[in-house]
Amino acid sequence: MTAVQTPRSVTPLLAPLLVGGLIMVVLGVYGRAHTPTGFAVGPAGFSGALPMKAWLTSGAFLLAVIQVVSALSLWGKLGVKIPAWVHRWSGRLAFILTVPVAFHCLYALGFQYDVPRVLAHSLLGCFFYGVFAAKMLTLPKRGTPGWTLPVLGGFAFTALVGLWLTSSFWFFTTIGFKV
């Protein structure tokens, strides 16, 4: 006899997705409406704001790769058991590394759209924080479809890869490996 599975509703996703969408819009509007200061915020230990942002984003990118591998392990897709704390802490640290970068980008530079790379970077930054918020808000929800966390996590990872490509990769290939 097979067990009957009740279909999971997408209704519990509405609030997290609305909040995530609101965060995306608020960040974009603030970044565009706010007059950028041009002042580098806290490049402590770095020669400037750009190297700080490039290295912190690279650290977040590396931790995001650990997130994907550990998530695959948690979902039983690797055949190797990685402890759940690795997933939780790599995510926490990755997020923490993005905060000073995002703060600097919004405060000192604002939402920019005059150069295609920078426009893509601005859009991806807003998208990343919105998707991240939606993912965190769906974690405690019961009854959400099984695809919810992998899809939102995949979007967050993809956004972070795009952010790394449009910032750190650009910096390292254009300016060099400065600290």
N, C-alpha and C positions, 0 to 999 in steps of 0.2 A: 504494500500500500504506500503511495506517495503522499507526502505532506502537501497540503494546499497552501501556497504562499499568497498572502494578501498583497495586492498591489500597493506600492508606496506612492503617496501623493506628493506633488510638487508644491502644494499649498504652503508647507513649512518653509519653503525656499523664498517665498515672496518678500517677507520682511528683510532677511539678510541681503537679498539682491537689490532691493530698493535702497537700503542703507548704503551698500557698496556703490550703487549708481550715484547716490547723493554725494558721497565722499569724492567720487571722481569729478563731478561737476563743481563742487565747492572748491576743490584744490585748483582746478583749471580756472575758475572765475577769480579766485583770490590771486593766483599767479599772474593773471592778465590784468586785473584791476589795480593791484598793488603796485606802487612805484618801486621798481628794484633799486636797492641801495648801492649795488656794485661793490659792496664791502664784503670781503672774505670773512666768513664766520668760522672761528675756531679751527684753524689748520694745525692744531697742536702736534708738534713732533714732525710736521711735514714742511717742506720748503714753500708751500703755497696751497691754495684751495684746490686747484686742479689735481695735483698729485694726491692730496688727501682723498678727494672724491674717487679718483681712479683706483687707488689701492683699497679703500673701504668697499667700493662696489665689486672689486675683484674678490675680496674676502667673502662678501655676501653671495656672489656667484658660485664660488667654490662650496660654500655651505649649502647652497640650493641644490647643487649636484648631489651632495650627501643626503639632502632631503629626498630627492627622487629615488636614490638607491635604497635608502632606509624604508621609504614608503612601499617600494616594490617588495622588500623583504617582509614588511608587516602584512601585506596583502597575500603573502605566500607565493610570490612570482619568481623568486630567486633560487629557492632551494637552500638558502643560507639564512639563519636567524640572526638578525641584527636587533639588539635591544631597543625597545620603544623609546627609552630615554635619549638615544642617539638622535632619533627623529625629532623629538620635542626640543632638545637643546640646540641642535643645528638650526632649526627654524627660528628659535628665539634669538640666537646669536646673529643669524642672517638679517633678521628684521632690525635688531639693534644697530647693526652696521649701516643699514640704509637710512636711519633717522637723521644723523648729522648731514648726510649727503642731500637728502630731500629738503631739510631745513635750509641749507645753504642755497640750493637751487631755487627754492621758492622765495626766500628772503632777499638774496643778493641778485638773482638773475630774473626771476619771474617766469611766466609762461611765454616762451618765444616761438615765433613761427616764420621768421624771415629766411632761415636756412633749412632745407629739407631734413637734414640729420637732426638738427636741434628741435624742429617741430615733432619729428617722430619720437625723440627723447622726451619731450614735454608730455606728449600724449601717453606714451608708455608709462611715465612716472605716475600720472593721474590714474591710469588703468590699474597699475600694480597695486596701489594703496586701496583702491576700491575693491578689487578682487580679493586682496588679502583680508580686508575687513569682512567681506561676504563669507569667505572660507572660515574665518575664526568664529563668525556668528552661527555657522551651520554645524560646527563641531558638537555642541551639546544637544542638537535637535535629534529627536527620535522620529522615525517614520519617513525620513527623506529617502529618495531613490539612492541605490547603491553607487550610482555614477557620480553623485554630487561632489564628494571630496576629491576623487581623482580628476574630475573636470576642472573644478576651481583651482586645485593645486597645480594642474597642468597649465592653466591660464596664468597663474602667478609666476610659475617657473618660466614660461615663455616670455612674459613681460620682463622679468629680470634678465633673461638672456638678451632681449632686445635693448634693455637699458645698458647692459654691459657692452654690447656691440657699439651702441651709439655714444658711449662715453669712454670707458676704460680702454677698449680695443682701439678706438679712434685716438685716444691720448697716447697710448704706448706706441702705436705705429706712426703717429705724426710727430710727437714731441720726444718720445723715448721713455726709458724706465727711470724716471726721476723719483726721488723720495722727497 
